[in-house]
Amino acid sequence: MFQYLLLNFLNIQRVDLKQKPTKYYRGNTLKQLRAFCSVARTGKMTDAADELFISQSAISLQIKALEEEMDVVLFERRGPRIQLTPDGRKLLDMARPLVEGYGWPGRAIRQRGSGRF
């Protein structure tokens, strides 16, 4: 019993080598695209994290999950600054209207001028 509790406490699990690792951001494509567009706009993951009020590691994980899901490299990483690859530019052109249009519904209503649902 003690060993089980200790292993559980240390979060040590037996891993099947044929099993793929869990993707923490799988299924959150809109969040991934929002993070991607923010990084593309700012040029730094840290600045994008500040803009979205999440940690830099969360941004990094979202970008990595998006790259794995799409099976492409979206950014060339060189130190703290990063640049879009040609595939990244194509995705940015497609994702920007979606991400910019996503948000609180009140914003869209106010822009239309009615103020009512």
VEXDRENRO-115996 format. One line per field, with one value per residue (C-alpha): residue number from 1; residue in three letters; x, y, z negated. Coordinates in steps of 0.2 Angstrom, whole numbers. Each point is the difference from the previous one (the first is absolute). Layout:
REM VEXDRENRO-115996
nr <- c(NUM,...)
rest <- c(ALA,...)
x <- c(X,...)
y <- c(Y,...)
z <- c(Z,...)
//
This chain:
REM VEXDRENRO-115996
nr <- c(1,2,3,4,5,6,7,8,9,10,11,12,13,14,15,16,17,18,19,20,21,22,23,24,25,26,27,28,29,30,31,32,33,34,35,36,37,38,39,40,41,42,43,44,45,46,47,48,49,50,51,52,53,54,55,56,57,58,59,60,61,62,63,64,65,66,67,68,69,70,71,72,73,74,75,76,77,78,79,80,81,82,83,84,85,86,87,88,89,90,91,92,93,94,95,96,97,98,99,100,101,102,103,104,105,106,107,108,109,110,111,112,113,114,115,116,117)
rest <- c(MET,PHE,GLN,TYR,LEU,LEU,LEU,ASN,PHE,LEU,ASN,ILE,GLN,ARG,VAL,ASP,LEU,LYS,GLN,LYS,PRO,THR,LYS,TYR,TYR,ARG,GLY,ASN,THR,LEU,LYS,GLN,LEU,ARG,ALA,PHE,CYS,SER,VAL,ALA,ARG,THR,GLY,LYS,MET,THR,ASP,ALA,ALA,ASP,GLU,LEU,PHE,ILE,SER,GLN,SER,ALA,ILE,SER,LEU,GLN,ILE,LYS,ALA,LEU,GLU,GLU,GLU,MET,ASP,VAL,VAL,LEU,PHE,GLU,ARG,ARG,GLY,PRO,ARG,ILE,GLN,LEU,THR,PRO,ASP,GLY,ARG,LYS,LEU,LEU,ASP,MET,ALA,ARG,PRO,LEU,VAL,GLU,GLY,TYR,GLY,TRP,PRO,GLY,ARG,ALA,ILE,ARG,GLN,ARG,GLY,SER,GLY,ARG,PHE)
x <- c(0,14,9,-16,-3,18,0,-16,7,15,-11,10,-10,4,1,-4,13,-11,-13,2,2,-16,-3,-5,-8,-8,-17,3,3,-7,11,15,-4,-2,17,7,-7,6,18,0,-5,12,15,3,-9,3,-9,-14,-2,-1,-13,-11,3,7,17,14,0,-18,2,15,-10,-15,12,8,-17,-6,16,-1,-19,3,17,9,13,-8,14,19,7,16,3,-14,-7,-9,-6,-14,4,-9,-12,-2,-4,-14,-8,1,-9,-14,-1,1,-18,-7,10,-4,-18,0,-4,-13,-17,-2,14,-8,-17,7,9,-16,-8,-16,5,-14,0)
y <- c(0,12,-3,3,17,4,-3,9,15,0,-1,-15,-11,-14,6,-11,4,-2,12,18,14,9,17,12,12,-12,6,18,6,17,3,-6,11,15,-3,-3,17,9,-7,4,18,3,-10,-7,-14,10,16,-11,-8,17,5,-15,-1,-17,-7,-1,-19,-1,10,-12,-15,6,4,-17,-9,10,-4,-19,0,8,-9,16,12,17,10,1,2,10,5,11,6,-12,2,-8,-13,0,-13,12,15,-11,-5,18,6,-13,1,19,4,-14,5,18,-3,-11,8,7,2,17,7,-5,6,17,1,-2,14,-9,-3,-13,-19)
z <- c(0,-5,17,10,-9,2,18,2,-9,10,16,6,12,11,18,15,13,14,-7,5,-13,-5,9,-13,12,12,5,-4,17,-2,-15,10,15,-12,-8,18,6,-15,1,19,-4,-14,6,-18,-10,-16,7,7,-18,-8,13,-3,-19,0,-3,13,-2,4,16,4,-3,11,14,-1,-1,16,9,-4,4,17,3,5,-7,-3,-7,2,-17,-2,-18,-8,17,12,18,10,12,17,-7,-15,11,9,-16,-7,16,-3,-19,-3,5,-10,-16,2,2,-15,-17,-11,10,-8,10,17,-6,-5,17,9,-10,-5,-19,-1,3)
//
